[in-house]
Amino acid sequence: MGLLNEFKAFAMRGNVVDLAVGVIIGAAFGKIVSSLVADIIMPPLGLLIGGVNFTDLKWVLKVPRLIGNGVRQQPDVAINYGNFLQATFDFLIVAFAVFVFIRLINRLNRKQGVPPAPEPSNEEKLLAEIRDLLKNR
């Protein structure tokens, strides 16, 4: 039972729970941005560069062998650089979206301002006076 209680204490610490919430929200945010890239940004971009679908781009190293009536015996061997380009675009857009999101949060926190420092207590004032007297000696 000691191991179970230790695991429960670990799992219920604030940092672990916060991390779990962050991962779940991050996954959902990633889906939103992936949809933004795939469904909104890439179609016009593909149209601008001539209707190219990036995921279809590849260098064929070995063409597939066909037998009989067009049935493939072996699949083609290819470098799918279009998938790499698509993943790179996805990453750049996700990174930019996270940057904008963090920047917005930082601006909102900055607008709230720093709360004024609390008035020092009588003990702190007395200690500061003693410090100053000792410094002047």
N, CA, C and O atoms as a GROMACS GRO file, in nm:
protein
  548
    1MET      N    1   0.081  -0.121   0.000
    1MET     CA    2   0.000   0.000   0.000
    1MET      C    3   0.084   0.126   0.000
    1MET      O    4   0.037   0.232  -0.041
    2GLY      N    5   0.210   0.117   0.046
    2GLY     CA    6   0.296   0.234   0.049
    2GLY      C    7   0.323   0.289  -0.090
    2GLY      O    8   0.326   0.411  -0.109
    3LEU      N    9   0.343   0.200  -0.187
    3LEU     CA   10   0.369   0.243  -0.325
    3LEU      C   11   0.247   0.313  -0.384
    3LEU      O   12   0.261   0.413  -0.454
    4LEU      N   13   0.128   0.261  -0.357
    4LEU     CA   14   0.005   0.321  -0.408
    4LEU      C   15  -0.017   0.459  -0.348
    4LEU      O   16  -0.054   0.552  -0.420
    5ASN      N   17   0.006   0.474  -0.218
    5ASN     CA   18  -0.010   0.605  -0.154
    5ASN      C   19   0.093   0.704  -0.206
    5ASN      O   20   0.062   0.822  -0.226
    6GLU      N   21   0.215   0.656  -0.228
    6GLU     CA   22   0.320   0.744  -0.281
    6GLU      C   23   0.285   0.790  -0.422
    6GLU      O   24   0.305   0.907  -0.456
    7PHE      N   25   0.233   0.698  -0.506
    7PHE     CA   26   0.192   0.736  -0.641
    7PHE      C   27   0.077   0.836  -0.638
    7PHE      O   28   0.076   0.932  -0.715
    8LYS      N   29  -0.019   0.813  -0.548
    8LYS     CA   30  -0.133   0.905  -0.535
    8LYS      C   31  -0.085   1.044  -0.496
    8LYS      O   32  -0.132   1.144  -0.551
    9ALA      N   33   0.009   1.052  -0.402
    9ALA     CA   34   0.063   1.182  -0.361
    9ALA      C   35   0.135   1.249  -0.476
    9ALA      O   36   0.125   1.371  -0.493
   10PHE      N   37   0.207   1.172  -0.556
   10PHE     CA   38   0.278   1.227  -0.672
   10PHE      C   39   0.179   1.278  -0.776
   10PHE      O   40   0.194   1.389  -0.827
   11ALA      N   41   0.079   1.197  -0.808
   11ALA     CA   42  -0.015   1.231  -0.914
   11ALA      C   43  -0.103   1.349  -0.878
   11ALA      O   44  -0.150   1.420  -0.967
   12MET      N   45  -0.126   1.372  -0.751
   12MET     CA   46  -0.216   1.478  -0.711
   12MET      C   47  -0.144   1.609  -0.678
   12MET      O   48  -0.208   1.707  -0.639
   13ARG      N   49  -0.012   1.611  -0.692
   13ARG     CA   50   0.059   1.737  -0.671
   13ARG      C   51   0.016   1.837  -0.776
   13ARG      O   52  -0.023   1.799  -0.887
   14GLY      N   53   0.022   1.963  -0.742
   14GLY     CA   54  -0.025   2.068  -0.832
   14GLY      C   55   0.047   2.070  -0.966
   14GLY      O   56  -0.017   2.091  -1.069
   15ASN      N   57   0.178   2.050  -0.966
   15ASN     CA   58   0.252   2.058  -1.092
   15ASN      C   59   0.210   1.950  -1.190
   15ASN      O   60   0.198   1.977  -1.310
   16VAL      N   61   0.186   1.830  -1.142
   16VAL     CA   62   0.148   1.721  -1.231
   16VAL      C   63   0.010   1.746  -1.290
   16VAL      O   64  -0.011   1.723  -1.409
   17VAL      N   65  -0.082   1.792  -1.208
   17VAL     CA   66  -0.217   1.820  -1.256
   17VAL      C   67  -0.213   1.936  -1.356
   17VAL      O   68  -0.279   1.930  -1.460
   18ASP      N   69  -0.137   2.040  -1.326
   18ASP     CA   70  -0.125   2.153  -1.419
   18ASP      C   71  -0.065   2.108  -1.551
   18ASP      O   72  -0.110   2.152  -1.657
   19LEU      N   73   0.035   2.022  -1.546
   19LEU     CA   74   0.097   1.970  -1.667
   19LEU      C   75  -0.003   1.890  -1.749
   19LEU      O   76  -0.008   1.903  -1.871
   20ALA      N   77  -0.083   1.807  -1.682
   20ALA     CA   78  -0.183   1.727  -1.753
   20ALA      C   79  -0.285   1.817  -1.822
   20ALA      O   80  -0.321   1.793  -1.937
   21VAL      N   81  -0.331   1.920  -1.752
   21VAL     CA   82  -0.426   2.014  -1.812
   21VAL      C   83  -0.362   2.084  -1.932
   21VAL      O   84  -0.426   2.102  -2.035
   22GLY      N   85  -0.236   2.124  -1.917
   22GLY     CA   86  -0.166   2.191  -2.027
   22GLY      C   87  -0.151   2.101  -2.149
   22GLY      O   88  -0.168   2.147  -2.262
   23VAL      N   89  -0.121   1.975  -2.126
   23VAL     CA   90  -0.106   1.882  -2.239
   23VAL      C   91  -0.239   1.862  -2.310
   23VAL      O   92  -0.244   1.859  -2.433
   24ILE      N   93  -0.346   1.848  -2.234
   24ILE     CA   94  -0.479   1.828  -2.295
   24ILE      C   95  -0.521   1.951  -2.374
   24ILE      O   96  -0.569   1.939  -2.487
   25ILE      N   97  -0.503   2.068  -2.316
   25ILE     CA   98  -0.540   2.191  -2.388
   25ILE      C   99  -0.449   2.211  -2.508
   25ILE      O  100  -0.494   2.255  -2.614
   26GLY      N  101  -0.320   2.177  -2.493
   26GLY     CA  102  -0.227   2.189  -2.605
   26GLY      C  103  -0.265   2.098  -2.720
   26GLY      O  104  -0.254   2.137  -2.836
   27ALA      N  105  -0.311   1.977  -2.689
   27ALA     CA  106  -0.353   1.885  -2.795
   27ALA      C  107  -0.475   1.941  -2.869
   27ALA      O  108  -0.482   1.934  -2.992
   28ALA      N  109  -0.570   1.995  -2.794
   28ALA     CA  110  -0.689   2.053  -2.857
   28ALA      C  111  -0.650   2.175  -2.941
   28ALA      O  112  -0.701   2.194  -3.051
   29PHE      N  113  -0.560   2.258  -2.888
   29PHE     CA  114  -0.515   2.376  -2.962
   29PHE      C  115  -0.442   2.333  -3.088
   29PHE      O  116  -0.455   2.396  -3.193
   30GLY      N  117  -0.364   2.224  -3.078
   30GLY     CA  118  -0.293   2.172  -3.195
   30GLY      C  119  -0.388   2.129  -3.304
   30GLY      O  120  -0.361   2.150  -3.423
   31LYS      N  121  -0.500   2.068  -3.266
   31LYS     CA  122  -0.601   2.026  -3.366
   31LYS      C  123  -0.663   2.147  -3.434
   31LYS      O  124  -0.687   2.146  -3.555
   32ILE      N  125  -0.688   2.251  -3.356
   32ILE     CA  126  -0.746   2.372  -3.414
   32ILE      C  127  -0.650   2.433  -3.515
   32ILE      O  128  -0.691   2.471  -3.625
   33VAL      N  129  -0.524   2.444  -3.477
   33VAL     CA  130  -0.426   2.505  -3.567
   33VAL      C  131  -0.400   2.416  -3.688
   33VAL      O  132  -0.381   2.466  -3.798
   34SER      N  133  -0.400   2.284  -3.669
   34SER     CA  134  -0.383   2.193  -3.783
   34SER      C  135  -0.498   2.209  -3.881
   34SER      O  136  -0.477   2.207  -4.003
   35SER      N  137  -0.619   2.224  -3.830
   35SER     CA  138  -0.733   2.248  -3.918
   35SER      C  139  -0.720   2.382  -3.989
   35SER      O  140  -0.751   2.393  -4.107
   36LEU      N  141  -0.673   2.483  -3.917
   36LEU     CA  142  -0.649   2.614  -3.979
   36LEU      C  143  -0.552   2.601  -4.095
   36LEU      O  144  -0.574   2.657  -4.202
   37VAL      N  145  -0.445   2.526  -4.073
   37VAL     CA  146  -0.344   2.510  -4.178
   37VAL      C  147  -0.401   2.431  -4.295
   37VAL      O  148  -0.395   2.475  -4.410
   38ALA      N  149  -0.457   2.313  -4.266
   38ALA     CA  150  -0.501   2.223  -4.372
   38ALA      C  151  -0.623   2.274  -4.448
   38ALA      O  152  -0.631   2.258  -4.570
   39ASP      N  153  -0.717   2.336  -4.378
   39ASP     CA  154  -0.844   2.371  -4.440
   39ASP      C  155  -0.856   2.516  -4.486
   39ASP      O  156  -0.937   2.546  -4.574
   40ILE      N  157  -0.776   2.605  -4.427
   40ILE     CA  158  -0.792   2.747  -4.460
   40ILE      C  159  -0.669   2.805  -4.528
   40ILE      O  160  -0.681   2.877  -4.627
   41ILE      N  161  -0.550   2.776  -4.477
   41ILE     CA  162  -0.429   2.839  -4.531
   41ILE      C  163  -0.375   2.766  -4.654
   41ILE      O  164  -0.340   2.831  -4.752
   42MET      N  165  -0.368   2.633  -4.649
   42MET     CA  166  -0.304   2.559  -4.757
   42MET      C  167  -0.380   2.561  -4.890
   42MET      O  168  -0.315   2.568  -4.994
   43PRO      N  169  -0.514   2.556  -4.893
   43PRO     CA  170  -0.581   2.561  -5.024
   43PRO      C  171  -0.550   2.688  -5.104
   43PRO      O  172  -0.517   2.676  -5.222
   44PRO      N  173  -0.559   2.809  -5.046
   44PRO     CA  174  -0.521   2.926  -5.126
   44PRO      C  175  -0.372   2.927  -5.161
   44PRO      O  176  -0.334   2.970  -5.270
   45LEU      N  177  -0.288   2.880  -5.070
   45LEU     CA  178  -0.145   2.875  -5.099
   45LEU      C  179  -0.117   2.779  -5.214
   45LEU      O  180  -0.037   2.810  -5.303
   46GLY      N  181  -0.183   2.664  -5.213
   46GLY     CA  182  -0.169   2.570  -5.324
   46GLY      C  183  -0.219   2.629  -5.454
   46GLY      O  184  -0.160   2.605  -5.560
   47LEU      N  185  -0.327   2.706  -5.448
   47LEU     CA  186  -0.381   2.771  -5.568
   47LEU      C  187  -0.283   2.875  -5.622
   47LEU      O  188  -0.265   2.887  -5.743
   48LEU      N  189  -0.219   2.950  -5.531
   48LEU     CA  190  -0.122   3.051  -5.573
   48LEU      C  191   0.000   2.990  -5.643
   48LEU      O  192   0.056   3.052  -5.734
   49ILE      N  193   0.039   2.871  -5.602
   49ILE     CA  194   0.158   2.810  -5.664
   49ILE      C  195   0.121   2.709  -5.772
   49ILE      O  196   0.203   2.626  -5.810
   50GLY      N  197  -0.002   2.717  -5.820
   50GLY     CA  198  -0.040   2.636  -5.935
   50GLY      C  199  -0.119   2.511  -5.902
   50GLY      O  200  -0.111   2.413  -5.976
   51GLY      N  201  -0.191   2.511  -5.795
   51GLY     CA  202  -0.275   2.397  -5.761
   51GLY      C  203  -0.200   2.275  -5.712
   51GLY      O  204  -0.250   2.164  -5.722
   52VAL      N  205  -0.081   2.294  -5.660
   52VAL     CA  206   0.000   2.183  -5.612
   52VAL      C  207  -0.046   2.144  -5.472
   52VAL      O  208  -0.060   2.229  -5.384
   53ASN      N  209  -0.070   2.014  -5.452
   53ASN     CA  210  -0.097   1.961  -5.320
   53ASN      C  211   0.036   1.912  -5.264
   53ASN      O  212   0.096   1.820  -5.318
   54PHE      N  213   0.082   1.974  -5.156
   54PHE     CA  214   0.216   1.945  -5.105
   54PHE      C  215   0.234   1.798  -5.067
   54PHE      O  216   0.341   1.741  -5.087
   55THR      N  217   0.129   1.735  -5.014
   55THR     CA  218   0.144   1.597  -4.970
   55THR      C  219   0.163   1.500  -5.086
   55THR      O  220   0.206   1.387  -5.065
   56ASP      N  221   0.132   1.543  -5.209
   56ASP     CA  222   0.152   1.456  -5.325
   56ASP      C  223   0.292   1.466  -5.383
   56ASP      O  224   0.329   1.386  -5.470
   57LEU      N  225   0.372   1.562  -5.338
   57LEU     CA  226   0.506   1.579  -5.393
   57LEU      C  227   0.600   1.470  -5.342
   57LEU      O  228   0.608   1.445  -5.222
   58LYS      N  229   0.669   1.406  -5.435
   58LYS     CA  230   0.764   1.301  -5.397
   58LYS      C  231   0.863   1.277  -5.510
   58LYS      O  232   0.835   1.306  -5.627
   59TRP      N  233   0.978   1.224  -5.473
   59TRP     CA  234   1.078   1.178  -5.569
   59TRP      C  235   1.070   1.027  -5.573
   59TRP      O  236   1.095   0.961  -5.472
   60VAL      N  237   1.037   0.973  -5.687
   60VAL     CA  238   1.026   0.828  -5.700
   60VAL      C  239   1.164   0.773  -5.730
   60VAL      O  240   1.225   0.809  -5.831
   61LEU      N  241   1.212   0.687  -5.642
   61LEU     CA  242   1.343   0.624  -5.661
   61LEU      C  243   1.330   0.495  -5.741
   61LEU      O  244   1.419   0.460  -5.820
   62LYS      N  245   1.220   0.425  -5.722
   62LYS     CA  246   1.198   0.301  -5.794
   62LYS      C  247   1.048   0.290  -5.822
   62LYS      O  248   0.967   0.290  -5.730
   63VAL      N  249   1.014   0.280  -5.952
   63VAL     CA  250   0.873   0.273  -5.989
   63VAL      C  251   0.817   0.136  -5.952
   63VAL      O  252   0.892   0.038  -5.948
   64PRO      N  253   0.688   0.127  -5.926
   64PRO     CA  254   0.632  -0.003  -5.890
   64PRO      C  255   0.629  -0.098  -6.009
   64PRO      O  256   0.610  -0.055  -6.123
   65ARG      N  257   0.647  -0.225  -5.982
   65ARG     CA  258   0.638  -0.326  -6.088
   65ARG      C  259   0.492  -0.368  -6.102
   65ARG      O  260   0.423  -0.393  -6.003
   66LEU      N  261   0.450  -0.376  -6.224
   66LEU     CA  262   0.312  -0.415  -6.250
   66LEU      C  263   0.310  -0.554  -6.313
   66LEU      O  264   0.397  -0.589  -6.394
   67ILE      N  265   0.211  -0.631  -6.275
   67ILE     CA  266   0.192  -0.762  -6.338
   67ILE      C  267   0.050  -0.771  -6.390
   67ILE      O  268  -0.042  -0.713  -6.331
   68GLY      N  269   0.033  -0.841  -6.495
   68GLY     CA  270  -0.101  -0.866  -6.549
   68GLY      C  271  -0.176  -0.740  -6.583
   68GLY      O  272  -0.125  -0.654  -6.656
   69ASN      N  273  -0.295  -0.728  -6.531
   69ASN     CA  274  -0.383  -0.616  -6.565
   69ASN      C  275  -0.370  -0.500  -6.467
   69ASN      O  276  -0.468  -0.460  -6.403
   70GLY      N  277  -0.248  -0.446  -6.455
   70GLY     CA  278  -0.223  -0.326  -6.376
   70GLY      C  279  -0.215  -0.344  -6.227
   70GLY      O  280  -0.219  -0.246  -6.152
   71VAL      N  281  -0.204  -0.467  -6.181
   71VAL     CA  282  -0.193  -0.493  -6.037
   71VAL      C  283  -0.048  -0.474  -5.995
   71VAL      O  284   0.043  -0.524  -6.061
   72ARG      N  285  -0.024  -0.401  -5.886
   72ARG     CA  286   0.112  -0.376  -5.838
   72ARG      C  287   0.167  -0.500  -5.769
   72ARG      O  288   0.102  -0.562  -5.685
   73GLN      N  289   0.289  -0.536  -5.807
   73GLN     CA  290   0.356  -0.644  -5.737
   73GLN      C  291   0.434  -0.587  -5.620
   73GLN      O  292   0.435  -0.646  -5.511
   74GLN      N  293   0.499  -0.472  -5.641
   74GLN     CA  294   0.574  -0.405  -5.536
   74GLN      C  295   0.536  -0.258  -5.538
   74GLN      O  296   0.518  -0.200  -5.646
   75PRO      N  297   0.522  -0.195  -5.422
   75PRO     CA  298   0.493  -0.051  -5.421
   75PRO      C  299   0.616   0.028  -5.465
   75PRO      O  300   0.729  -0.021  -5.463
   76ASP      N  301   0.590   0.152  -5.503
   76ASP     CA  302   0.703   0.236  -5.543
   76ASP      C  303   0.786   0.275  -5.421
   76ASP      O  304   0.735   0.283  -5.309
   77VAL      N  305   0.913   0.300  -5.445
   77VAL     CA  306   1.003   0.349  -5.341
   77VAL      C  307   1.022   0.497  -5.369
   77VAL      O  308   1.071   0.534  -5.476
   78ALA      N  309   0.982   0.583  -5.273
   78ALA     CA  310   0.985   0.726  -5.298
   78ALA      C  311   1.021   0.802  -5.172
   78ALA      O  312   0.997   0.757  -5.060
   79ILE      N  313   1.078   0.919  -5.194
   79ILE     CA  314   1.103   1.014  -5.085
   79ILE      C  315   0.988   1.113  -5.089
   79ILE      O  316   0.974   1.190  -5.185
   80ASN      N  317   0.905   1.112  -4.986
   80ASN     CA  318   0.785   1.196  -4.980
   80ASN      C  319   0.820   1.331  -4.918
   80ASN      O  320   0.785   1.357  -4.803
   81TYR      N  321   0.887   1.414  -4.994
   81TYR     CA  322   0.927   1.544  -4.939
   81TYR      C  323   0.808   1.638  -4.925
   81TYR      O  324   0.818   1.736  -4.852
   82GLY      N  325   0.699   1.611  -4.991
   82GLY     CA  326   0.579   1.693  -4.976
   82GLY      C  327   0.522   1.683  -4.836
   82GLY      O  328   0.476   1.783  -4.780
   83ASN      N  329   0.524   1.563  -4.777
   83ASN     CA  330   0.479   1.547  -4.639
   83ASN      C  331   0.567   1.626  -4.544
   83ASN      O  332   0.519   1.686  -4.448
   84PHE      N  333   0.698   1.627  -4.572
   84PHE     CA  334   0.791   1.705  -4.490
   84PHE      C  335   0.761   1.854  -4.501
   84PHE      O  336   0.759   1.925  -4.401
   85LEU      N  337   0.736   1.902  -4.623
   85LEU     CA  338   0.702   2.043  -4.642
   85LEU      C  339   0.573   2.078  -4.567
   85LEU      O  340   0.563   2.183  -4.503
   86GLN      N  341   0.473   1.989  -4.576
   86GLN     CA  342   0.346   2.014  -4.508
   86GLN      C  343   0.367   2.019  -4.358
   86GLN      O  344   0.313   2.106  -4.290
   87ALA      N  345   0.445   1.925  -4.304
   87ALA     CA  346   0.472   1.923  -4.160
   87ALA      C  347   0.549   2.048  -4.118
   87ALA      O  348   0.526   2.101  -4.009
   88THR      N  349   0.640   2.096  -4.203
   88THR     CA  350   0.716   2.218  -4.173
   88THR      C  351   0.624   2.339  -4.170
   88THR      O  352   0.634   2.422  -4.080
   89PHE      N  353   0.534   2.350  -4.269
   89PHE     CA  354   0.437   2.460  -4.269
   89PHE      C  355   0.349   2.452  -4.145
   89PHE      O  356   0.323   2.554  -4.081
   90ASP      N  357   0.302   2.332  -4.112
   90ASP     CA  358   0.219   2.315  -3.992
   90ASP      C  359   0.293   2.363  -3.868
   90ASP      O  360   0.237   2.435  -3.785
   91PHE      N  361   0.420   2.321  -3.855
   91PHE     CA  362   0.500   2.361  -3.738
   91PHE      C  363   0.516   2.512  -3.732
   91PHE      O  364   0.497   2.572  -3.626
   92LEU      N  365   0.550   2.574  -3.843
   92LEU     CA  366   0.571   2.720  -3.843
   92LEU      C  367   0.444   2.795  -3.805
   92LEU      O  368   0.448   2.893  -3.731
   93ILE      N  369   0.332   2.749  -3.855
   93ILE     CA  370   0.207   2.817  -3.824
   93ILE      C  371   0.167   2.792  -3.679
   93ILE      O  372   0.119   2.884  -3.612
   94VAL      N  373   0.187   2.670  -3.629
   94VAL     CA  374   0.158   2.641  -3.488
   94VAL      C  375   0.249   2.724  -3.398
   94VAL      O  376   0.203   2.781  -3.299
   95ALA      N  377   0.378   2.730  -3.432
   95ALA     CA  378   0.472   2.808  -3.350
   95ALA      C  379   0.432   2.956  -3.350
   95ALA      O  380   0.438   3.021  -3.246
   96PHE      N  381   0.392   3.008  -3.466
   96PHE     CA  382   0.351   3.148  -3.472
   96PHE      C  383   0.223   3.170  -3.392
   96PHE      O  384   0.211   3.271  -3.323
   97ALA      N  385   0.129   3.077  -3.400
   97ALA     CA  386   0.004   3.090  -3.324
   97ALA      C  387   0.032   3.088  -3.173
   97ALA      O  388  -0.027   3.165  -3.098
   98VAL      N  389   0.122   3.000  -3.129
   98VAL     CA  390   0.157   2.995  -2.987
   98VAL      C  391   0.226   3.124  -2.946
   98VAL      O  392   0.201   3.177  -2.838
   99PHE      N  393   0.314   3.176  -3.032
   99PHE     CA  394   0.383   3.303  -3.004
   99PHE      C  395   0.282   3.416  -2.986
   99PHE      O  396   0.291   3.492  -2.890
  100VAL      N  397   0.185   3.425  -3.077
  100VAL     CA  398   0.084   3.532  -3.068
  100VAL      C  399   0.000   3.514  -2.941
  100VAL      O  400  -0.032   3.613  -2.874
  101PHE      N  401  -0.035   3.390  -2.908
  101PHE     CA  402  -0.115   3.362  -2.790
  101PHE      C  403  -0.040   3.402  -2.663
  101PHE      O  404  -0.098   3.467  -2.576
  102ILE      N  405   0.086   3.364  -2.651
  102ILE     CA  406   0.168   3.399  -2.534
  102ILE      C  407   0.188   3.549  -2.526
  102ILE      O  408   0.183   3.607  -2.417
  103ARG      N  409   0.210   3.613  -2.640
  103ARG     CA  410   0.227   3.759  -2.642
  103ARG      C  411   0.100   3.830  -2.593
  103ARG      O  412   0.108   3.928  -2.519
  104LEU      N  413  -0.015   3.779  -2.634
  104LEU     CA  414  -0.142   3.836  -2.589
  104LEU      C  415  -0.158   3.819  -2.438
  104LEU      O  416  -0.200   3.912  -2.369
  105ILE      N  417  -0.125   3.701  -2.387
  105ILE     CA  418  -0.135   3.678  -2.242
  105ILE      C  419  -0.040   3.771  -2.167
  105ILE      O  420  -0.078   3.827  -2.064
  106ASN      N  421   0.081   3.788  -2.217
  106ASN     CA  422   0.178   3.878  -2.151
  106ASN      C  423   0.128   4.022  -2.152
  106ASN      O  424   0.145   4.093  -2.053
  107ARG      N  425   0.066   4.064  -2.260
  107ARG     CA  426   0.012   4.201  -2.265
  107ARG      C  427  -0.101   4.218  -2.164
  107ARG      O  428  -0.110   4.322  -2.098
  108LEU      N  429  -0.188   4.118  -2.154
  108LEU     CA  430  -0.297   4.128  -2.057
  108LEU      C  431  -0.244   4.132  -1.915
  108LEU      O  432  -0.296   4.206  -1.832
  109ASN      N  433  -0.141   4.054  -1.886
  109ASN     CA  434  -0.081   4.056  -1.752
  109ASN      C  435  -0.014   4.190  -1.725
  109ASN      O  436  -0.019   4.240  -1.612
  110ARG      N  437   0.050   4.248  -1.826
  110ARG     CA  438   0.118   4.376  -1.809
  110ARG      C  439   0.017   4.488  -1.784
  110ARG      O  440   0.046   4.580  -1.707
  111LYS      N  441  -0.101   4.482  -1.847
  111LYS     CA  442  -0.201   4.587  -1.829
  111LYS      C  443  -0.257   4.587  -1.688
  111LYS      O  444  -0.298   4.691  -1.637
  112GLN      N  445  -0.259   4.472  -1.624
  112GLN     CA  446  -0.307   4.464  -1.487
  112GLN      C  447  -0.215   4.540  -1.394
  112GLN      O  448  -0.257   4.589  -1.289
  113GLY      N  449  -0.091   4.549  -1.432
  113GLY     CA  450   0.005   4.627  -1.355
  113GLY      C  451   0.056   4.554  -1.233
  113GLY      O  452   0.002   4.452  -1.191
  114VAL      N  453   0.160   4.610  -1.178
  114VAL     CA  454   0.220   4.554  -1.057
  114VAL      C  455   0.150   4.616  -0.938
  114VAL      O  456   0.139   4.739  -0.931
  115PRO      N  457   0.102   4.536  -0.845
  115PRO     CA  458   0.035   4.594  -0.729
  115PRO      C  459   0.134   4.675  -0.646
  115PRO      O  460   0.252   4.640  -0.640
  116PRO      N  461   0.089   4.781  -0.582
  116PRO     CA  462   0.181   4.863  -0.502
  116PRO      C  463   0.237   4.781  -0.385
  116PRO      O  464   0.170   4.694  -0.329
  117ALA      N  465   0.360   4.813  -0.350
  117ALA     CA  466   0.424   4.742  -0.239
  117ALA      C  467   0.351   4.775  -0.109
  117ALA      O  468   0.312   4.890  -0.087
  118PRO      N  469   0.332   4.675  -0.024
  118PRO     CA  470   0.262   4.702   0.101
  118PRO      C  471   0.346   4.789   0.193
  118PRO      O  472   0.469   4.788   0.186
  119GLU      N  473   0.280   4.864   0.276
  119GLU     CA  474   0.347   4.951   0.373
  119GLU      C  475   0.427   4.865   0.471
  119GLU      O  476   0.374   4.768   0.525
  120PRO      N  477   0.555   4.898   0.493
  120PRO     CA  478   0.634   4.817   0.586
  120PRO      C  479   0.578   4.824   0.728
  120PRO      O  480   0.524   4.926   0.771
  121SER      N  481   0.592   4.712   0.798
  121SER     CA  482   0.540   4.707   0.936
  121SER      C  483   0.632   4.789   1.027
  121SER      O  484   0.740   4.832   0.987
  122ASN      N  485   0.587   4.811   1.152
  122ASN     CA  486   0.666   4.886   1.248
  122ASN      C  487   0.800   4.819   1.276
  122ASN      O  488   0.902   4.885   1.292
  123GLU      N  489   0.798   4.686   1.280
  123GLU     CA  490   0.924   4.612   1.303
  123GLU      C  491   1.022   4.636   1.190
  123GLU      O  492   1.142   4.656   1.214
  124GLU      N  493   0.973   4.633   1.067
  124GLU     CA  494   1.060   4.656   0.952
  124GLU      C  495   1.116   4.798   0.953
  124GLU      O  496   1.233   4.819   0.922
  125LYS      N  497   1.032   4.896   0.990
  125LYS     CA  498   1.080   5.034   0.998
  125LYS      C  499   1.189   5.047   1.104
  125LYS      O  500   1.291   5.112   1.081
  126LEU      N  501   1.167   4.986   1.220
  126LEU     CA  502   1.265   4.990   1.328
  126LEU      C  503   1.396   4.924   1.287
  126LEU      O  504   1.504   4.977   1.314
  127LEU      N  505   1.387   4.808   1.219
  127LEU     CA  506   1.507   4.739   1.173
  127LEU      C  507   1.582   4.823   1.068
  127LEU      O  508   1.705   4.824   1.066
  128ALA      N  509   1.508   4.893   0.982
  128ALA     CA  510   1.572   4.978   0.882
  128ALA      C  511   1.645   5.094   0.950
  128ALA      O  512   1.754   5.132   0.908
  129GLU      N  513   1.585   5.151   1.055
  129GLU     CA  514   1.652   5.260   1.129
  129GLU      C  515   1.779   5.210   1.196
  129GLU      O  516   1.882   5.279   1.193
  130ILE      N  517   1.774   5.091   1.256
  130ILE     CA  518   1.893   5.035   1.321
  130ILE      C  519   2.001   5.009   1.216
  130ILE      O  520   2.118   5.038   1.240
  131ARG      N  521   1.962   4.956   1.101
  131ARG     CA  522   2.057   4.933   0.992
  131ARG      C  523   2.126   5.063   0.950
  131ARG      O  524   2.248   5.068   0.935
  132ASP      N  525   2.046   5.167   0.933
  132ASP     CA  526   2.100   5.296   0.890
  132ASP      C  527   2.195   5.354   0.996
  132ASP      O  528   2.300   5.408   0.963
  133LEU      N  529   2.157   5.342   1.124
  133LEU     CA  530   2.245   5.391   1.232
  133LEU      C  531   2.378   5.316   1.234
  133LEU      O  532   2.483   5.376   1.252
  134LEU      N  533   2.371   5.184   1.215
  134LEU     CA  534   2.494   5.104   1.213
  134LEU      C  535   2.580   5.136   1.092
  134LEU      O  536   2.703   5.133   1.098
  135LYS      N  537   2.516   5.168   0.981
  135LYS     CA  538   2.590   5.201   0.859
  135LYS      C  539   2.662   5.335   0.876
  135LYS      O  540   2.774   5.352   0.826
  136ASN      N  541   2.601   5.429   0.945
  136ASN     CA  542   2.659   5.561   0.962
  136ASN      C  543   2.771   5.562   1.067
  136ASN      O  544   2.848   5.658   1.071
  137ARG      N  545   2.785   5.462   1.149
  137ARG     CA  546   2.890   5.457   1.254
  137ARG      C  547   3.024   5.446   1.197
  137ARG      O  548   3.122   5.440   1.271
   0.00000   0.00000   0.00000
